[in-house]
Amino acid sequence: MIVAQWIDRSEYGAGGRPLRRAAGRALLSDTARFLGLGGLRVRRRPGQRPEAETPGVWFSMSHTGDLTVCAVATSNVAIDIEQQNARRERRMVSGPPVRFFTAAERELIARDPSRLLPVFTAKEAWAKYLGLGLALGFGSFDEASVIARDPGVEFTRVFIDGTVGTAVHRAGEGLVIRRRSLRPEQLAAGADIDRAERAR
């Protein structure tokens, strides 16, 4: 089972990047506890996807606008969300960049602009799943080609409070999405843990 929990950071006041990091780390701890995984330590390496130090545990985080979502599972998982009607979406709809989309995807988006975010978040989530980020070359693949090469993966659309997203995970795994609210002491602990992990 995959659990994805999300929060609205605007509930906690202004805070910029420090709040985003603290809230993300607190949400990761909360999600891991919900799955019965206890304390989860994160290893960070330059240019690589952050990973759980606990063997057999994977997580993925995404932030957009005031929202943060965190997915945790006992198999590889990646999630990406994007806010609807944001400046980035409007800019890409007016001319989908060749480097991000295949010719067929650009045609699809031109015919139906509402397809942009599902297509783009699928690419972002797949790049996270592989641990490659933007280095993957988004214009070189689409969802159908990924599934044809690796039928063991599944793309699940995620719709959270004005966002469109995609989770990539092992085929057949269930996905549970929960809204959470964090207590001030959870945010403080999240900030402390995040600082300590980044200092290592």
C-alpha positions as CSV (number, residue, x, y, z in Angstrom):
1,M,0.0,0.0,0.0
2,I,1.1,3.5,-0.8
3,V,0.0,6.4,1.5
4,A,0.1,9.9,0.2
5,Q,-0.7,12.6,2.7
6,W,-1.0,16.3,2.0
7,I,-1.1,19.6,3.8
8,D,-1.9,23.2,3.0
9,R,1.1,25.2,4.3
10,S,-1.0,28.5,4.3
11,E,-2.6,27.2,7.5
12,Y,0.7,27.8,9.2
13,G,1.4,31.4,8.1
14,A,4.2,32.8,6.0
15,G,7.4,31.0,6.1
16,G,8.9,30.5,2.7
17,R,11.5,27.8,2.2
18,P,12.1,27.1,5.9
19,L,8.4,26.4,6.4
20,R,8.3,24.3,3.2
21,R,11.2,22.2,4.4
22,A,9.9,21.8,8.0
23,A,6.4,21.0,6.8
24,G,7.7,18.5,4.3
25,R,9.9,16.7,6.8
26,A,7.1,16.7,9.4
27,L,4.7,15.3,6.9
28,L,7.2,12.6,5.9
29,S,7.5,11.5,9.6
30,D,3.7,11.6,10.0
31,T,3.1,9.5,6.9
32,A,5.8,6.9,7.9
33,R,4.2,6.6,11.4
34,F,0.8,6.1,9.8
35,L,2.3,3.1,7.9
36,G,3.9,1.8,11.1
37,L,7.4,2.5,9.9
38,G,8.4,4.5,13.0
39,G,11.2,7.1,12.7
40,L,12.5,7.5,9.3
41,R,15.9,9.0,8.5
42,V,16.7,10.6,5.2
43,R,20.0,10.5,3.3
44,R,20.7,13.3,0.9
45,R,23.4,13.3,-1.8
46,P,24.1,16.2,-4.2
47,G,22.3,15.7,-7.5
48,Q,20.4,12.6,-6.3
49,R,16.9,11.9,-5.1
50,P,16.7,11.9,-1.2
51,E,16.2,8.4,0.1
52,A,15.1,6.7,3.2
53,E,18.0,5.1,5.2
54,T,15.5,2.3,6.2
55,P,15.9,-0.6,3.6
56,G,12.8,-1.3,1.7
57,V,11.1,2.1,2.3
58,W,10.7,4.7,-0.4
59,F,9.2,8.2,-0.3
60,S,8.6,11.1,-2.6
61,M,7.6,14.7,-2.0
62,S,6.1,17.4,-4.2
63,H,5.3,21.1,-3.5
64,T,3.2,23.5,-5.5
65,G,1.7,26.8,-4.4
66,D,0.9,26.3,-0.7
67,L,0.5,22.5,-0.9
68,T,2.9,19.8,0.0
69,V,2.3,16.1,-0.7
70,C,4.3,13.2,0.6
71,A,4.0,9.6,-0.6
72,V,5.5,6.7,1.4
73,A,5.6,3.0,0.4
74,T,7.5,-0.2,0.8
75,S,8.3,-0.2,-2.9
76,N,9.5,2.5,-5.2
77,V,7.1,5.4,-5.4
78,A,7.2,8.9,-6.9
79,I,4.6,11.7,-6.9
80,D,4.4,15.1,-8.5
81,I,1.6,17.7,-8.3
82,E,1.2,21.0,-10.1
83,Q,-1.2,23.8,-9.3
84,Q,-3.9,24.4,-11.9
85,N,-4.1,27.7,-13.7
86,A,-0.7,28.8,-12.5
87,R,1.6,31.0,-14.6
88,R,3.8,28.0,-15.5
89,E,0.8,26.1,-16.9
90,R,-0.4,29.0,-18.9
91,R,3.0,29.6,-20.4
92,M,3.4,25.9,-21.4
93,V,-0.1,25.7,-22.9
94,S,0.6,28.6,-25.2
95,G,3.7,26.8,-26.6
96,P,4.6,23.4,-25.1
97,P,8.4,23.2,-25.1
98,V,9.9,20.7,-27.5
99,R,12.4,19.6,-24.8
100,F,9.6,18.6,-22.4
101,F,7.1,16.9,-24.8
102,T,7.0,14.5,-27.7
103,A,5.4,15.6,-30.9
104,A,2.3,13.6,-30.2
105,E,2.0,15.1,-26.7
106,R,2.4,18.7,-28.1
107,E,-0.4,17.9,-30.6
108,L,-2.6,16.5,-27.8
109,I,-2.0,19.6,-25.6
110,A,-2.8,21.9,-28.6
111,R,-6.1,20.1,-29.1
112,D,-6.9,19.8,-25.4
113,P,-5.0,22.1,-23.1
114,S,-6.4,20.4,-20.0
115,R,-4.1,17.4,-20.8
116,L,-0.9,19.5,-20.1
117,L,-0.7,18.9,-16.4
118,P,-1.5,15.2,-16.4
119,V,1.1,14.7,-19.1
120,F,3.7,16.9,-17.4
121,T,3.3,15.5,-13.9
122,A,3.6,12.0,-15.3
123,K,6.9,12.9,-16.8
124,E,8.1,14.6,-13.5
125,A,7.0,11.6,-11.5
126,W,8.7,9.1,-13.8
127,A,11.9,11.1,-13.6
128,K,11.7,11.1,-9.8
129,Y,10.9,7.3,-9.8
130,L,14.1,6.7,-11.7
131,G,16.0,9.2,-9.5
132,L,17.1,11.2,-12.6
133,G,15.1,14.4,-12.4
134,L,15.4,16.8,-15.3
135,A,18.5,14.9,-16.6
136,L,16.1,12.3,-18.1
137,G,15.2,14.3,-21.2
138,F,11.4,14.7,-20.9
139,G,10.9,15.0,-24.7
140,S,12.3,11.5,-25.2
141,F,9.5,9.5,-23.7
142,D,5.8,9.4,-23.0
143,E,3.6,7.4,-20.5
144,A,2.7,4.7,-23.1
145,S,6.4,4.1,-24.1
146,V,7.3,3.7,-20.4
147,I,4.5,1.2,-19.7
148,A,5.5,-0.7,-22.9
149,R,9.1,-1.0,-21.7
150,D,8.2,-1.6,-18.1
151,P,4.7,-3.1,-17.6
152,G,5.4,-3.5,-13.9
153,V,4.8,0.2,-13.3
154,E,1.5,2.1,-13.1
155,F,0.7,5.8,-13.4
156,T,-2.1,7.0,-11.1
157,R,-3.7,10.4,-11.5
158,V,-4.0,12.4,-8.3
159,F,-6.3,15.4,-7.8
160,I,-5.8,17.4,-4.6
161,D,-7.4,20.7,-3.9
162,G,-6.9,22.6,-7.2
163,T,-3.9,20.5,-8.3
164,V,-3.3,17.8,-10.9
165,G,-0.7,15.2,-10.2
166,T,0.6,11.8,-11.0
167,A,1.9,9.0,-8.8
168,V,4.2,6.4,-10.3
169,H,4.4,3.1,-8.5
170,R,4.5,-0.7,-8.9
171,A,1.5,-1.9,-10.8
172,G,-1.4,-3.1,-8.7
173,E,-0.4,-1.2,-5.5
174,G,-3.3,0.6,-3.8
175,L,-2.9,4.4,-3.2
176,V,-4.5,6.1,-0.2
177,I,-4.6,9.9,-0.1
178,R,-5.2,11.7,3.2
179,R,-5.4,15.4,4.1
180,R,-3.5,16.2,7.3
181,S,-3.0,19.1,9.7
182,L,0.3,19.3,11.6
183,R,0.6,20.5,15.1
184,P,3.2,23.3,15.9
185,E,5.4,20.8,17.8
186,Q,5.4,18.5,14.7
187,L,6.6,21.5,12.5
188,A,9.3,22.3,15.0
189,A,10.5,18.7,15.1
190,G,10.4,18.6,11.3
191,A,12.6,21.7,11.1
192,D,15.1,20.2,13.6
193,I,15.2,16.9,11.8
194,D,15.6,18.5,8.4
195,R,18.4,20.8,9.5
196,A,20.3,17.8,11.1
197,E,19.9,15.6,8.0
198,R,21.1,18.4,5.7
199,A,24.1,19.0,7.9
200,R,25.3,15.4,7.6
